[in-house]
Amino acid sequence: MEQLTISPFTRPASGTVSLPGSKSITNRALILAALSRESLTLEGALFSEDTEIMISALKALGFTLSPDPAGNSIFIVGRGGYILGRDIEINVGNAGTAARFLTAMLALKPRASFRLDGSEAMRKRPMKGLLDVLTHNGAIVPEFSGEPGFFPFEIKTRGLFGGTLSVDASASSQILSALLMVAPLAGGPTTVELTGETVSRPFIDMTLTMMAQFGTEPKSVEHGRYHFAGEHSYYCARPAYVIEPDATAASYFMALPWVTGGSLRLQRMGNICLQGDIGFTEVMAALGMDSQTEDEDLVVSPKSAPAGDIPASFDFNAISDTFLTLAAISPLLEKPITITGIAHTRKQETDRVHAMATELRKLGQRVAETEDSLTITPDLAALKAATATAPVAIDTYHDHRVAMSFGILGCRNLHGDGRPWITINDPGCCAKTFPRFFEVLNDLRPS
């Protein structure tokens, strides 16, 4: 197994960070562009495992795409809702956006059959809420090869009829986003009705805003009901669609100056409008960090005045992808913190709540775990004792966010002599969304 031992920063971090494009925006834009009635270039796109899976699947379905990784752009020819392929096998790996968005898009195809599968981890991630809606609106899932409601499965499609699509999206906001994006192309008036609540609400807002940018939005929205006229296609009235840098990836570099001291400039992060995870700036503000917009960039540095007492509890339901960043650096805090609103992250790339608790305990920290929360009692002396003789190996569970968050913690000059004290197992898992993460991190080390 590949390992990477993190060398602590012996001087404050400094420099400029160029972040990759947002995975969430890139994969939504790929779907919306494919369903559009014209050709379009996506600029600033992310090239990573998750987006490559989406690109490969769209090509297999007959779409024309010309990716340019060197230029971070993708040219795609839209088909106005028409899907050419009809008897295709698609493997979505462990890409949740590809899994949910592609499955919903396939339902638009009349008289076709598709076989879908994913990685072992993806076979445990929720699909039932989406499949229940699609099978009540024309699709047929004749068999599941494993556990019902999960990958792998075959889906026979007959077109999306319309009517009322009642969806339980409590397990993943991607299920609701997937239905919203295909609803305008249904065969008649369609209402997407959310039963109960969904998690990570800002991602639903992202989906609706991007749909409007591509020329289509609900006729009305009321009490969790989204009404569409049906039989529409998308149209982006511009030659290129520019993708924002990844706000979730930015969370690691918002935290780095807090861990090491110093100041960082995050390029193009000053005017983020689609991504709720930019709200992590408020978490870092509570820890004493200042975030200022300069031109289009975001400059992160310690506040000139003390921040005061850090809150005892943080609710991460809306920005749950970033909870790992705070959890990982929590051993450096002075008082216990509770992180809540994270139950749904147990069904993501891994059980993220349990993974973070397990790895923090390796570092001598006291962690109380509930279904929806972590309470972490920092113990700096125990942290130093646990890492005194050799670096502690952090298991990453094939989860990029576990790897990146603990990578930031390891940058602390914990023992005061530059001695490494954390090793990351399987650092290559960062290829899912940020293939060059550790290279970018190393470039911020003062020479």
C-alpha positions as CSV (number, residue, x, y, z in Angstrom):
1,M,0.0,0.0,0.0
2,E,1.2,3.5,-0.9
3,Q,2.0,5.7,2.1
4,L,3.0,9.4,2.5
5,T,4.6,10.7,5.6
6,I,3.7,14.4,6.1
7,S,6.6,16.8,6.8
8,P,5.5,19.5,9.2
9,F,5.8,23.1,8.3
10,T,8.7,24.6,10.3
11,R,7.8,28.1,9.2
12,P,4.4,29.7,8.5
13,A,2.6,28.8,5.3
14,S,2.6,31.3,2.6
15,G,1.7,31.6,-1.1
16,T,-1.1,31.4,-3.6
17,V,-3.4,28.3,-4.1
18,S,-4.9,27.5,-7.4
19,L,-7.8,25.1,-6.6
20,P,-9.3,22.6,-9.0
21,G,-12.8,23.2,-10.4
22,S,-15.8,22.1,-8.3
23,K,-16.7,18.4,-8.8
24,S,-20.3,19.2,-7.9
25,I,-20.6,21.9,-10.5
26,T,-18.6,20.0,-13.2
27,N,-20.8,16.9,-13.0
28,R,-24.0,19.0,-12.9
29,A,-22.8,21.1,-15.9
30,L,-22.0,17.9,-17.9
31,I,-25.5,16.6,-17.4
32,L,-27.2,20.0,-18.2
33,A,-25.0,20.5,-21.2
34,A,-25.7,17.0,-22.5
35,L,-29.5,17.7,-22.1
36,S,-29.1,21.1,-23.9
37,R,-30.0,21.7,-27.5
38,E,-26.6,23.3,-28.5
39,S,-22.9,22.8,-28.2
40,L,-21.1,24.3,-25.2
41,T,-17.6,24.5,-23.7
42,L,-17.2,24.0,-19.9
43,E,-14.3,26.1,-18.7
44,G,-12.4,25.6,-15.4
45,A,-13.7,22.0,-15.3
46,L,-12.4,19.5,-12.8
47,F,-10.5,16.5,-14.2
48,S,-10.5,13.7,-11.5
49,E,-11.8,10.2,-11.1
50,D,-15.4,11.3,-10.5
51,T,-15.6,13.6,-13.5
52,E,-13.8,11.1,-15.7
53,I,-16.4,8.6,-14.8
54,M,-19.2,11.0,-15.9
55,I,-17.4,11.9,-19.2
56,S,-16.8,8.2,-20.0
57,A,-20.5,7.3,-19.3
58,L,-21.8,10.2,-21.5
59,K,-19.5,9.1,-24.3
60,A,-20.8,5.5,-24.0
61,L,-24.3,6.9,-24.3
62,G,-23.5,8.5,-27.6
63,F,-22.7,12.1,-26.6
64,T,-19.8,13.9,-28.3
65,L,-17.3,15.3,-25.8
66,S,-13.8,16.7,-26.3
67,P,-12.0,17.0,-23.0
68,D,-8.9,19.1,-22.8
69,P,-7.3,18.4,-19.4
70,A,-4.4,20.7,-20.1
71,G,-6.8,23.6,-20.6
72,N,-9.3,22.5,-18.0
73,S,-12.1,22.6,-20.5
74,I,-14.7,20.2,-22.0
75,F,-16.5,20.7,-25.3
76,I,-19.8,18.9,-25.4
77,V,-22.5,18.6,-28.1
78,G,-26.0,18.6,-26.5
79,R,-28.8,16.5,-27.9
80,G,-31.8,18.3,-26.3
81,G,-32.8,15.4,-24.2
82,Y,-32.2,12.6,-26.7
83,I,-30.0,9.7,-25.6
84,L,-28.5,7.7,-28.4
85,G,-27.4,4.6,-26.5
86,R,-29.9,1.9,-25.5
87,D,-28.2,-1.3,-24.3
88,I,-25.2,-0.1,-22.3
89,E,-23.3,-1.2,-19.3
90,I,-22.2,1.7,-17.0
91,N,-19.9,1.5,-14.0
92,V,-20.1,4.6,-11.8
93,G,-17.2,3.7,-9.5
94,N,-17.7,5.4,-6.2
95,A,-19.0,8.7,-7.8
96,G,-22.3,9.6,-6.1
97,T,-23.1,12.4,-8.5
98,A,-22.6,10.2,-11.5
99,A,-24.6,7.4,-9.9
100,R,-27.7,9.5,-9.1
101,F,-27.6,11.9,-12.0
102,L,-27.0,9.3,-14.7
103,T,-29.6,7.0,-13.4
104,A,-32.2,9.7,-13.5
105,M,-31.1,10.9,-17.0
106,L,-31.4,7.3,-18.4
107,A,-35.0,7.2,-17.4
108,L,-35.7,9.8,-20.1
109,K,-34.9,7.2,-22.8
110,P,-37.9,5.3,-24.3
111,R,-37.6,1.5,-24.7
112,A,-34.0,0.9,-23.5
113,S,-32.2,-1.3,-21.0
114,F,-29.1,-0.3,-19.0
115,R,-27.0,-2.3,-16.5
116,L,-25.4,-0.2,-13.8
117,D,-22.8,-1.1,-11.2
118,G,-20.3,0.6,-8.9
119,S,-17.4,0.0,-6.6
120,E,-17.8,-2.1,-3.4
121,A,-18.3,1.2,-1.5
122,M,-20.9,2.4,-4.0
123,R,-22.8,-0.8,-3.6
124,K,-23.5,0.4,0.0
125,R,-24.6,3.9,-0.9
126,P,-28.3,4.9,-1.0
127,M,-30.2,4.5,-4.4
128,K,-33.5,3.3,-3.2
129,G,-35.2,6.7,-2.9
130,L,-34.4,7.5,-6.6
131,L,-35.2,4.1,-8.0
132,D,-38.6,4.0,-6.2
133,V,-39.6,7.3,-7.9
134,L,-38.4,6.1,-11.3
135,T,-40.2,2.8,-11.1
136,H,-43.4,4.6,-10.2
137,N,-43.0,6.7,-13.3
138,G,-42.4,4.2,-16.1
139,A,-39.1,2.6,-15.4
140,I,-38.7,-1.1,-14.5
141,V,-36.0,-2.6,-12.4
142,P,-36.5,-6.3,-13.1
143,E,-33.7,-7.5,-10.8
144,F,-31.0,-6.5,-8.4
145,S,-27.9,-8.6,-8.5
146,G,-27.2,-7.8,-4.8
147,E,-29.2,-6.1,-2.1
148,P,-32.5,-4.6,-3.3
149,G,-32.3,-0.8,-3.7
150,F,-28.5,-0.8,-4.2
151,F,-26.1,-1.4,-7.1
152,P,-25.7,-3.5,-9.2
153,F,-29.0,-3.5,-11.1
154,E,-30.6,-3.4,-14.5
155,I,-33.1,-0.7,-15.4
156,K,-35.5,-0.8,-18.3
157,T,-36.6,2.6,-19.3
158,R,-39.8,3.8,-21.1
159,G,-39.3,7.5,-20.9
160,L,-40.2,9.8,-18.0
161,F,-44.0,10.2,-18.1
162,G,-44.5,13.2,-15.7
163,G,-47.1,13.7,-13.1
164,T,-46.1,13.8,-9.4
165,L,-42.7,12.4,-8.4
166,S,-42.7,12.0,-4.6
167,V,-39.2,11.5,-3.4
168,D,-37.5,10.7,-0.1
169,A,-34.1,12.5,-0.3
170,S,-33.3,12.2,3.4
171,A,-30.3,10.0,2.6
172,S,-28.8,12.2,-0.1
173,S,-29.5,15.5,-1.6
174,Q,-28.2,14.1,-4.9
175,I,-31.4,12.1,-5.3
176,L,-33.5,15.3,-5.3
177,S,-31.0,17.1,-7.6
178,A,-31.1,14.2,-10.1
179,L,-34.9,14.4,-10.4
180,L,-35.0,18.2,-10.6
181,M,-32.6,18.2,-13.5
182,V,-34.6,15.7,-15.6
183,A,-38.1,16.9,-14.7
184,P,-38.3,19.6,-17.3
185,L,-37.8,17.0,-20.0
186,A,-40.6,14.7,-18.9
187,G,-43.4,14.0,-21.3
188,G,-45.8,16.3,-19.6
189,P,-46.3,18.6,-16.6
190,T,-44.3,17.3,-13.7
191,T,-44.1,18.0,-10.0
192,V,-41.2,16.9,-7.9
193,E,-42.5,16.6,-4.4
194,L,-40.0,16.3,-1.5
195,T,-41.4,14.1,1.3
196,G,-39.8,15.1,4.6
197,E,-36.5,16.9,4.6
198,T,-33.3,16.6,2.7
199,V,-29.7,17.0,3.8
200,S,-27.0,19.4,2.4
201,R,-29.7,21.9,1.3
202,P,-27.2,24.3,-0.4
203,F,-26.6,21.6,-3.1
204,I,-30.3,21.8,-4.0
205,D,-29.9,25.5,-4.3
206,M,-26.9,24.9,-6.5
207,T,-28.9,22.6,-8.8
208,L,-31.8,25.1,-9.2
209,T,-29.5,28.0,-9.9
210,M,-27.5,26.1,-12.5
211,M,-30.8,24.9,-14.1
212,A,-31.8,28.6,-14.4
213,Q,-28.4,29.4,-15.9
214,F,-29.2,26.8,-18.5
215,G,-32.5,28.4,-19.3
216,T,-35.0,26.3,-17.3
217,E,-36.5,26.6,-13.9
218,P,-39.6,25.6,-12.0
219,K,-42.8,27.4,-12.9
220,S,-43.4,27.6,-9.2
221,V,-42.1,26.3,-5.9
222,E,-44.2,25.8,-2.8
223,H,-43.8,23.8,0.3
224,G,-41.2,21.4,-1.1
225,R,-43.1,21.0,-4.4
226,Y,-41.3,22.0,-7.7
227,H,-43.7,22.4,-10.7
228,F,-42.4,22.1,-14.3
229,A,-44.4,22.4,-17.5
230,G,-42.6,19.4,-19.1
231,E,-41.3,18.8,-22.6
232,H,-38.6,21.4,-22.4
233,S,-34.8,21.2,-23.0
234,Y,-32.0,23.3,-21.7
235,Y,-30.2,26.2,-23.4
236,C,-27.2,28.1,-22.2
237,A,-27.0,31.4,-24.0
238,R,-23.3,31.7,-24.0
239,P,-20.4,30.0,-25.8
240,A,-18.8,28.8,-22.5
241,Y,-19.9,28.0,-19.0
242,V,-17.3,28.9,-16.3
243,I,-17.0,26.5,-13.4
244,E,-16.2,27.8,-9.9
245,P,-13.1,26.5,-8.0
246,D,-14.0,23.8,-5.4
247,A,-15.1,25.4,-2.1
248,T,-14.9,22.1,-0.3
249,A,-11.2,21.7,-1.3
250,A,-10.7,25.3,-0.2
251,S,-11.6,24.3,3.4
252,Y,-8.3,22.5,3.8
253,F,-6.4,25.7,2.8
254,M,-8.6,27.8,5.0
255,A,-7.5,25.6,7.9
256,L,-3.8,25.4,7.0
257,P,-2.7,28.9,8.2
258,W,-4.6,28.1,11.5
259,V,-2.5,25.0,11.9
260,T,0.9,26.4,10.8
261,G,0.5,30.1,11.1
262,G,0.9,32.4,8.0
263,S,-1.5,33.6,5.3
264,L,-2.7,32.2,2.0
265,R,-4.4,33.6,-1.1
266,L,-7.0,31.3,-2.6
267,Q,-7.4,32.2,-6.3
268,R,-10.9,32.9,-7.6
269,M,-12.5,32.1,-4.3
270,G,-13.6,35.6,-3.4
271,N,-16.9,35.6,-5.4
272,I,-18.3,32.0,-4.9
273,C,-22.0,32.1,-5.4
274,L,-23.1,28.5,-6.1
275,Q,-21.4,26.5,-3.3
276,G,-22.6,26.4,0.2
277,D,-19.3,25.0,1.5
278,I,-17.9,28.5,1.3
279,G,-19.7,28.8,4.6
280,F,-16.7,27.0,6.2
281,T,-15.2,30.5,6.4
282,E,-17.6,31.1,9.3
283,V,-16.2,28.0,11.1
284,M,-12.7,29.3,10.7
285,A,-13.8,32.8,11.8
286,A,-15.0,31.2,15.0
287,L,-11.5,29.7,15.4
288,G,-9.9,33.1,14.9
289,M,-9.2,33.3,11.2
290,D,-10.0,36.2,8.9
291,S,-11.2,35.8,5.3
292,Q,-11.0,38.9,3.1
293,T,-11.9,39.2,-0.6
294,E,-9.3,41.0,-2.7
295,D,-10.2,41.3,-6.3
296,E,-11.5,37.8,-7.1
297,D,-9.3,36.0,-4.5
298,L,-9.9,35.1,-0.9
299,V,-7.0,35.9,1.6
300,V,-7.0,33.8,4.7
301,S,-5.0,35.0,7.8
302,P,-5.2,35.2,11.6
303,K,-7.5,37.9,13.0
304,S,-5.7,40.9,14.4
305,A,-7.8,40.6,17.6
306,P,-8.5,37.5,19.6
307,A,-11.6,35.6,18.4
308,G,-12.9,34.9,21.9
309,D,-14.4,31.6,23.1
310,I,-14.8,29.0,20.3
311,P,-18.4,27.7,20.2
312,A,-19.0,24.4,21.9
313,S,-21.0,23.0,19.0
314,F,-21.0,23.3,15.2
315,D,-24.0,22.1,13.0
316,F,-22.6,20.8,9.7
317,N,-25.8,19.6,8.1
318,A,-25.6,22.2,5.3
319,I,-21.9,21.9,4.7
320,S,-21.2,18.3,5.8
321,D,-18.3,17.6,3.3
322,T,-16.2,20.1,5.4
323,F,-16.9,18.6,8.8
324,L,-13.8,16.3,8.4
325,T,-11.6,19.4,8.1
326,L,-12.6,20.7,11.5
327,A,-12.7,17.2,13.1
328,A,-9.1,16.5,11.9
329,I,-7.6,19.7,13.4
330,S,-9.6,19.5,16.6
331,P,-6.7,17.9,18.6
332,L,-5.1,21.3,18.5
333,L,-8.1,23.1,20.1
334,E,-8.1,24.0,23.8
335,K,-11.7,22.9,24.6
336,P,-14.0,20.1,23.5
337,I,-16.3,20.6,20.5
338,T,-19.3,18.8,19.2
339,I,-19.9,18.4,15.5
340,T,-23.6,17.7,14.6
341,G,-25.8,17.2,11.5
342,I,-23.6,14.5,10.0
343,A,-25.6,11.3,10.2
344,H,-26.0,11.1,6.4
345,T,-22.2,11.1,6.0
346,R,-22.2,7.6,7.3
347,K,-23.4,6.5,3.8
348,Q,-20.9,8.4,1.7
349,E,-17.5,7.2,0.4
350,T,-17.2,5.5,3.8
351,D,-18.8,5.8,7.2
352,R,-17.2,9.2,7.7
353,V,-18.3,9.7,11.3
354,H,-16.9,6.4,12.4
355,A,-13.7,6.8,10.3
356,M,-12.9,10.2,11.9
357,A,-13.6,8.9,15.4
358,T,-11.4,5.8,14.8
359,E,-8.4,7.8,13.5
360,L,-8.6,10.5,16.1
361,R,-8.5,7.9,18.8
362,K,-5.3,6.5,17.3
363,L,-3.9,10.0,18.1
364,G,-4.8,9.8,21.7
365,Q,-8.0,11.9,21.5
366,R,-11.2,11.2,23.4
367,V,-14.1,10.9,21.0
368,A,-17.8,10.3,21.8
369,E,-19.7,9.1,18.8
370,T,-23.5,9.2,18.2
371,E,-25.4,8.5,15.1
372,D,-25.4,12.2,14.2
373,S,-22.5,13.7,16.0
374,L,-18.9,13.6,17.2
375,T,-17.8,15.2,20.5
376,I,-14.0,15.5,20.5
377,T,-12.1,16.3,23.7
378,P,-8.6,17.5,22.6
379,D,-5.6,16.3,24.5
380,L,-2.3,17.8,23.2
381,A,-0.2,15.8,25.7
382,A,-1.8,12.6,24.5
383,L,-1.3,13.6,20.9
384,K,2.5,14.2,21.5
385,A,2.8,10.9,23.4
386,A,1.0,8.9,20.7
387,T,3.4,10.2,18.1
388,A,6.6,10.5,20.1
389,T,8.5,7.5,18.8
390,A,7.1,7.1,15.2
391,P,4.5,8.6,12.9
392,V,1.0,7.3,13.4
393,A,-0.4,5.7,10.2
394,I,-3.9,7.2,9.3
395,D,-6.2,4.9,7.4
396,T,-8.2,6.7,4.8
397,Y,-10.9,4.1,3.9
398,H,-10.6,5.0,0.2
399,D,-11.9,8.4,1.2
400,H,-10.2,11.5,-0.3
401,R,-11.6,13.8,2.5
402,V,-10.1,11.7,5.3
403,A,-6.7,11.8,3.5
404,M,-6.8,15.5,2.9
405,S,-8.0,16.6,6.3
406,F,-5.4,14.6,8.2
407,G,-2.8,15.8,5.8
408,I,-3.5,19.3,7.0
409,L,-3.2,18.3,10.7
410,G,0.2,16.7,10.0
411,C,1.5,20.0,8.8
412,R,1.7,21.2,12.5
413,N,5.2,21.3,13.9
414,L,3.9,19.3,16.8
415,H,7.2,18.3,18.4
416,G,9.0,21.6,17.6
417,D,11.9,20.0,15.7
418,G,10.3,19.4,12.3
419,R,9.9,15.7,13.0
420,P,7.1,14.0,11.0
421,W,4.4,12.4,13.1
422,I,1.6,11.5,10.7
423,T,1.6,9.0,7.8
424,I,-1.3,8.9,5.3
425,N,-2.2,5.5,4.0
426,D,-3.3,5.4,0.4
427,P,-2.8,9.1,-0.4
428,G,-3.7,8.3,-4.0
429,C,-7.4,8.2,-3.0
430,C,-7.3,12.0,-3.4
431,A,-7.5,11.4,-7.2
432,K,-11.3,11.3,-6.7
433,T,-11.6,15.1,-6.6
434,F,-8.1,16.6,-6.1
435,P,-5.3,14.5,-7.8
436,R,-2.6,17.1,-7.0
437,F,-3.6,17.9,-3.4
438,F,-0.3,16.9,-1.7
439,E,1.8,18.6,-4.4
440,V,-0.2,21.8,-3.9
441,L,0.2,21.5,-0.2
442,N,4.0,21.0,-0.5
443,D,4.3,24.1,-2.7
444,L,3.1,26.2,0.2
445,R,6.0,25.2,2.4
446,P,8.5,28.1,2.7
447,S,11.9,27.2,1.4
